[in-house]
Amino acid sequence: MLILVPVKRVIDPYAKVRPLADGSGIDTTGVKFEINPFDEIALEEAVRQKEKNPSVEVVAVSIGASECEEQLRKALAIGADRAILIETTNTYDSPMVAEELRHLIEELQPSVVLMGKQATDDDNNQAGQMLAAKLDWPQATFASKVDLGSSAKVTRETDSGEETLELPFPCLITTDLRLNEPRYIALPGIIKARSKPLDRRPPKVTSTPKTRRVRVESPPPRAAGIKVGSVDELVAALKDRGVLA
Amino acid sequence: MKLLHVAFGASDADSGGGLASALGMEFDVLEIGSDAPPADSLAKAIAQRAQGYSHVSAVSSMQSKDVMARVAGILEAAMVTDVIQVDSATVFKRPIVAGTMVETVETLVNPVVLTFRPAGFKGRASAGSSTAIVSVAPEKATRISVSARGGSRPDLTQAKVVVSGGRPLKDAATFESVIGGLADALGGAAGATRAAVDSGIAANELQVGQTGKIVAPDLYIAAGISGSTQHMAGIKDSKVIVAINKDPDAPIFEFADFGLVADLFEAIPVLKSKI
């Protein structure tokens, strides 16, 4: 069984970032890059499945510039068997990511695509579902438990609780926070993973972006608040603002 | 140019009018029942009904994100997630990077699929037609069990008042009595931080923040919450934010309209007794 895990290189989700002065994008000067945390959860899950079932092969793929090798090396250190870098400096929107991945999936024929529900830079939450649509595969988004047997049983988070879906293979699963806690990988592990295969190839996508970033700016700040000295003062202030009867 | 608003719940239907006004378009509503099939089948049915519309929208929720991005995939549509402002029928504003920045996005093709946060859209246009989903393709995924939250509290994303707690609430029973108790006294919903959810103090679906629920109540009370960027991303559209925290240097005091430096276990019972 082959599990394909797409990983995105994103700015460190815990770094403080600002818009570029000309508003054309995000200022990444001096900011570290990481695997998108939700993709790291997907990788961890794929590797755990492999540890339970040695016939599982885990392939990590990233779309982007040469620097994405750093994240793919980490994916190999976490336990992916091999990695593919679709090397491009073009800007992809989610439909293009889905198309690019579809080309690769037609070649690799994975049983499962396991990926993050959203990237923490764009917060789009689109690529997985768009890919599942293009493949006409069943999907389970926001997974909190994955059980792969003769079919995939996926418990997923919903607005009001959770539900469990049974999906025939091939299927697409996107991960939520509580699926697992990714293992810690020390630097020697990353260096050791240098001997694992990493295949670079050109993009195959033919479509053009359907959306365009016009501007990035800081949100208007909330007006500064005040400290109140007691619960009575708080109640009076809330009544005054009309939010407490 | 015409909008199809996909309503995943009764209160979502009204929100369509707000977005339609902002877009300057007429709109129809497509109602999705609570017995809707999994996304593969539902998305096909919605995509079929969306023929002839320039825009297809839904209020941001886990269910709408699951389904609408798949609809966009089927329709080869441009998609914009979590719209907070409409500049024109093709230009939208939305938060990125946990709400620390606002991105202006232009859509380059039709149709356009949007999920949006209703707080910023107050128009009251009425729908041309309102129909329920009927035609359903065979399901590829099968729903084998559902466990829904019990209780009578309003939905977090729709509530006028939200009371949230963090890790200082210690355990599930304390959370329920202190946070749940104040929420009930105010007729509101209970919410929690990721830390509280991860440590088993509160249920998953109560998580408020970048990767949880986005809320925009009239009154948000944060008790024992320090105010991480990820949490603030989920609450900053609230009309009034109150912070109760015993650490006077907690970052949340920079955002709160009213801050009370106090032990929540002392302050909340007093607050409850006064409402």
Interface residues (C-beta under 8 A of the other chain):
Chain A: I11 P13 K16 V17 R18 P19 I26 S94 P95 A98 Q118 T120 D121 D122 D123 N124 N125 Q126 A127 G128 Q129 M130 L131 A132 A133 K134 D136 W137 P138 Q139 A140 T141 F142 S144 K153 E157 T158 D159 S160 G161 E162 E163 T164 L165 E166 L167 P168 C171 D176 L177 R178 T208 P209 K210 T211 R212 R213 V214 R215 V216 E217 S218 P219 R222 A223 A224 G225 I226 K227 V228 S230 V231 D232 L234 V235 A237 L238 R241 V243 L244 A245
Chain B: P38 A39 D40 A43 S61 M62 Q63 K65 D66 V67 A69 R70 V71 A72 G73 I74 E76 A77 A78 M79 V80 T81 D82 V91 P95 I96 V97 A98 G99 T100 M101 V102 E103 T104 V105 E106 T107 L108 V109 K140 A141 T142 R143 I144 S145 V146 S147 A148 R149 D155 T157 V161 L186 R194 V197 D198 A203 N204 E205 Q210 T211 K213 D218 L219 K236 K239 V240 I241 V242 F253 E254 F255 A256 D257 F258 G259 L260 V261 A262 A267 V270 L271 K274 I275
